[in-house]
């Protein structure tokens, strides 16, 4: 079933078209949502809400409606909406939202996976101290001061390692780096993009 007949089926309330939509995208969207939430149940809730919403708005769908990009963007938007409603939500700064939005608009899921795997590989290949500092910052959410105390090194040394890590990663993925790091590590407690 091509995109136009899928949309026509949805508009007519055809359950087969809806089932095909869910069968085609459910797992891929759950994987993507999991990268945002780091919680399988939460990810499934986000995706389920997206499918419920597309059924609700099916009569408004246009024939040239880009299903895949809409679904991915909807998962991201639903995730943001749920985060805003959570009591302890950490505000996303505009820089992270813009970085992530541009990636979602430009990349399909295969190239997104490829970019994320590339960044993971580059992080693994960082020099040991540089990698340790970077992961303490991004994975553990420690500030530069906390990292310097934890590793018993100067703040200048921490900053040098972070700058080196960002420089190496930027060579690999360029301007998409912020969005990819957000997908890999979630909310930064302190934005330390150099």
N, C-alpha and C positions, 0 to 999 in steps of 0.2 A: 504494500500500500504506500503510495507516494505521499508527499507532504500535503498536496491539495485534497486528495481523497480522504486523508486522515482528518483534516480540518473539517471537510464537508460532513464526514461521519460524526465527528464530535458535535457539530452544530445541529445535526438531526437527532442527537441524543442516542446514537448507536453505541450500545455497550461493547460491541466487538472493537470498534475504533478506540474506545477508552481503554479496554484491556490491552490492545496492541501498544498504545502509548505507555501504559504502566509497565508492560513486559519489556519494552525496548529500553526505557530510561530508568526504571526504579533502582536497579543495583548501581548503575553508574552515578546516579544522583546521591544515593546513600554514601558511596565512597567519597564523593566530593563533600557532602555535608559533614561526614566524619572528620575530614581534614580541617573543617572550620570549627567543629564542636569538640572533637576528641572524646566523644561520648556516643556510643552506638545507638542507645535508645533515643537520645536527644536528636541525633541525626535522622533517625527514622521518623520521628514526629515532625521535623522540619519538612522532610520530603512528602510525607502524607498530607500535610497542610497545603503544600504546593499543588498536589494532584487534586485535592478537594476544591481548591480555588479555581483551577483551570476548568473543572467541570461547571463551577458556578458561572464563569464568564464565557462559556463556550459559544453562546449566541452572538457575542460581540467579536468573535475571532474573524480576522480578515483572511482572504484566500492566500495572500503572500506572507502570512504569519510565519516567522522563523521559529519553529517549535523548539529546537534544541537550545539555541541561545536564550530563548525566553525562559525555558525550564532552569537552566543554570543560573541565570540572573535572578529568577524567582527564589531559588534555594538560598542564594546569597542575601536577598532582601528579606526573606522570611527569617533567616538566621539573625540578621541585624534587628528586625522588629522584636524577636523573642529576647534578644540580649538587652535591648532597651527596656523591656518590661521586667527583666529580672532584677531583684532587689540589689544585688551586689554587682551589677553590670559595670564594666570598666569602659569609660567612654572611648570610642574609636576616634582618633584625630582624623582630620580631613585628608591628610597626606596618605594615611593607610587606606582609607575608603577609595580615594582616587586611584591609588596604585593597584588595588585589587580590582576595581571596576574596569580599568583599562585592560588588565589581563583577561578578565572574563569576556570582554567584548572581542578581543583579538584572537584568543586561542580556543581551539576545540579541546575536548578532553584528552585526546591522545598527545597533542603537543604540550598541554598543561602537565600531564604525567611525565613526559619526557623532560620538561624544564625542571620539575620538582626533583626527579631522580638525578639530573645533572647537578643541581645545587647540593643535594645530599652527598653525592660523590665528591664534589669540590670541598665540602666541609670536612669529609673524612680525610681528604688529602692535605688539609692545612697542616703547617708545622705543629708539632704537639702542643707547645705552650699557647700558640695562637688559637688552635682548635679548642683547647680547654677553656680559655678565656671567653671565646665566642659562645660556646655552649652554656657556660655559666650565665652569660648575659641573656641569650635568646631562649634557651631551654628552661633554665632555672629562674629567670627573671631577676637576677641580681643586678644591682646598680654597679657602676664602676668602682665606687668607694667600697662596697661590700666585697667585690671581687678582689680588690687590692688587699683588703684585710684577710680574706679567706686564703689567698695564695701567698700572702706575706711579701707583696711586691709593691712598688710605687704606683700611684694612679697614672703617672706618665707611661709606665710600662704597660698597664692595662689599655690605655688609650692607643698606644702604638700597636699592640696586638689587634685591637678592634679595627683600627684603620687599615692594617695589613689585610685582615680577613675580608673586610668590605671591598677593598681594592681588588683582591683576587676574585671574589664572587661577582663584582660588577663587570670584570672582564668576560666572565662566562655568560651572564644573562642580561647585562646592560641595565636599562632603566626599569626592567620588570623585576629587579631584585627585591624591592620592598614588598611587592605583592606576593612573590613566591615565599619570602621569609615569613610573611603573615600567615600564608596557608600552611607552612610547615610548623610554625611555633606558636601561632595564635597571637593574643594581645600582648604587646610589649608593655611592661610596667613603666619603663622609662625609654622613650624613643631615643636611640643612639645612632641614628643614621648619619654617617660622616659625609 
